[in-house]
């Protein structure tokens, strides 16, 4: 019987192909390729053919592709992460907030609720705005949220809390009712230098501006170029891990290029635990 993660991964790819997020142009350029780079075009074409991408007259706009990629990643997580109750029990919500940039979404949740007050203060104080600028801003694509637990759940196996203990812990619903940010997932269909830098800057803001535990910080991408993947994945201290939408297919495609530099770079990313497959993401979020 097919494993749930395997089936969900196939459905994820079928969604990308079916909605033409992943597609081919009439001259065989995949929608995630950089048409000015021969290596990018070759790798992306190999992946697209394996995943049965279709030729369309004109590829979708970048904004639409980005939105659809977010929705596909959101659907994949909704179909998989809640199945891992044996590893990470809890009451979970997976929310795509990428289309709600006008509203400061993350300030609704722990450990970032104080940022709403900070944003209001900055709006009313030009001096404060000149000092802080937008260094506090966090605009995630997907949030994995855990709801606080009532005392009867916390005390189910042992009498752990009462009116005298655990009075400030955010996991306890009696103390506060807002969901807690467990993970922040950024979705980048392709990576150009500005997108990689934006992902790193936002990850650092997530770390610096929290009042509590740091959430998981992940990036999911469809970028085919190992060098561009390296621009985001190499190094530590900001993003936990970068996840590729089709890593086994990427590895095979890069090996077929016989480009020693690309093969070596991709091996470094995978062996160095900086790049994983989309199917690894739900399991990693259960840690």
N, C-alpha and C positions, 0 to 999 in steps of 0.2 A: 504494500500500500504506500502511495506517495506521501512523504512527510509534508506537514502543513506549511513549513517554511519554503519547501521546494515548489509546492503548488502556488503559494502566494507570490513567489518570485516570478513564476511564469505568468500569472495574472497581471503582475506589475508590468512586465515587458509587453504583454498583449495590449494593455491599456495604452502604453506609450506608442505602440504601432497603430492601434485602432484609431486613436485620436490624432494621428499624424504628428505627434511630438517628435518621434523618431521617424524620419522619412528619407527618401532619396530624390534628388533632382533628376531631370531627364539625362544629364551627363554624369550620373553616378557620384554625386557629392552628397554625403549624408548630412542631415540637418544639424548635427553637433560637430561637424568638421570645420576647420579653418581652411577655406578654399585656396588661400595663398601659401599653404604649407603642404608639400607633397606627402610628408610622413603622416600628418594629421588626416589628410584625405584618405590615404591607404588604410590606416588603422580603423578609422570610423566606418569606411565602406565594408571592411571585413566583419565588423560587429553588426552592422545594420543588416547584412545578408544573412548572418547566422540567426538573427532575431526576426527575419522575414519582413523587414521594412518594405514599404511599397513606394513606387515612383509616383510623385505628384507633380503637377505642372509648376507650382510655385509654393515654396515652403512658407510656413506660418511666420507671422511677425515674432520678433524676439520677446516682446512682452507677453504675447499669448502662449508661446512655448514655455516661458518661465512659469507662468501661472499654472499651466497644465502639468508641468513637472512637479511643482509643489503639491498639486492635488493627487498625483500618482503616488508620491512618497507618503503623503498623509493617509491615503487609502491602504497602502502596504502596511504601515504601522498600526492602523486600526484593525487590520485583519490578522495581525500577528502578535503584537505586544500583549494584549489582554489574555492571550492563551498561556502566558508564562506565569500564571499564578503560583505554580509550584516553586518557582525561583524567586519571584517578587510579588507577593500578595499585596492587595490594596485595591482601592476604588479609583480608577484611572479615567482621565479624559485626554484625548489627543485633539488638539485644536490648531487649525490652520489660520494664522492671523496675518499672513503675508499680504493680503489685500486690504488690510485695515491700518495703513500707515498713518492716516490722519489722527487716529486715536491711539493713545499711548497704552498699548495692550498689557505690557508686562507689569505695569505698576498696579494692576488689579490683584497681583498674586504675591505670595511670600516667596523669597525674601527680598522683594523689590517694591513693596507698597509705599515705602518712603519716597520713591522717586516721583510720585505724583505731586507731593508737597514741594519737592525740589523744583520740578518743572514750573509750578505756579509761582514760586518765589523768583525764579529766573525771568519769567515773563514780566514781573512787576519791578525788577531791579536791573537797570542797564549795567551797573557796575558788576553785579554778580554774573550777568550774561557775558560780559567781556572777559571775566576770569575763567569761567567754566566752559563757555561756548556750548558745544554739543557733546562734550566728553562723557556725559552721563547717559546719552541716548542709546537705547537698545531696541532694534526693530527686527525681531526674529521672524522666521517663516512659519515654523511649526513648534508648538509647545507641547511637551508631555507633562501633564499635571496630575498630581496625586491629591485627592481630597482628604482633609483631616478626618480622623476616626472618632466616633462616639465612645464614651467610656465603657459601654458594655462590650464593645469589640476589643478595646485595649485590655480589659479585665477578663476576657473570655477564658483564658487558660490559667491565669494567676491574678490575684487581686493586687494590681500594680499601682493604681493611682486612686486618690481620694481628694477631698477638699484641701488637704495639707501638702500634697506633693505634686510635682509635675505641673505647676500652675502657669508656666510660661512657655512650655514646649508647643511649637506650632502644629505638630502632628495631632494634637488633642483638640477636638472640635469644641470642647467646653471653653477653651482659651481663645480661639479665633476661628471664623468660619470659612476663610478664603483658601482656595486650592494652593498647593505648593509646587513651584516649578522644579520638576525632576530632571528635565532635559530640554535643551534648545537645539533644534535641528535647522540648519541653514541649507537651502537648496540652490545649487548653481548648475544649470544645465550645461554650460560651458564655463571655462575659466580664462579670462583675460587678466592682465596684470592688475587692473583696478578692482576686479571682482575678488581676486585672491586677497588683496590688501584690505578690502572692505570686510571680508570674513574674519581676518585676523584682528582688525580694529574692534569689531563688534564683540569678538570673543574676549578680548581684554576688558572691554566695558562690562561684560557679564561678570567677570571675575572681580573687578575693582569695586563695582557698585552694589554688590550683594550685602545683605545683613543676615548672614546665615551660611549654610553649606553651599559650595559651588555646584551648580547643576552639571550634568553631562553636557558637553559642548561638541556637537558633531556637524560635519558638512557632508552632504550627499551631492555627487556630481556625475554628469555624463561626459566629462571632458576626455577626449581620446589621447591627448598628447602627454607622454610621461614627463617631459620637462615642465609643462604647465601644472601638472599634478604635483610635481616636486615643489613648485613655488609656493604651494599651500601646505602640503603634507610634511615636508621636511622641517625638523626642529620641534621643540616641545615648549610648553609653558602657556599656550593659549588654547588651541583646538585639541580636543582629546584624540580624535581619529578622523580621517577622511574616508568616506565610503563611496565606492564606484558602483554605478548602476548595473554593471555587467563585468565584474572583475575577471572571472575565468575566460570569458570571451575576449577581454582586453589583452590578457596575457598571451593567448594564442595568436591574436592579431599582431601584437608587437614582435613575437618570435618569428612570424612569417615575413616581417620586413627585413630580417637579417641585418638590422641596424644595431651594431654592438653598443653604441652609446645609449640608445633608447632601451634596449634589453637590460643593460646594466643598471640604468636608473630605475626602471620598474622593479627589478629584483631588489634593489636597495630599499625601495618604499615598502614592498610586501614583507621582505625578510626583517626589516627594521620595525615592523608593526605600526607603520604609519598609514597604510592603505589596506582597506578590507572591502569585502563585497557587501552589497545592500542586505543580503540575507544574514550577515553577522550583526547588523545593527540592533534588532530586537533583543538578541542574547546579550549584547554588550550593555544595553540599557537596563538589563535585569541585575547587573552587578551592584 
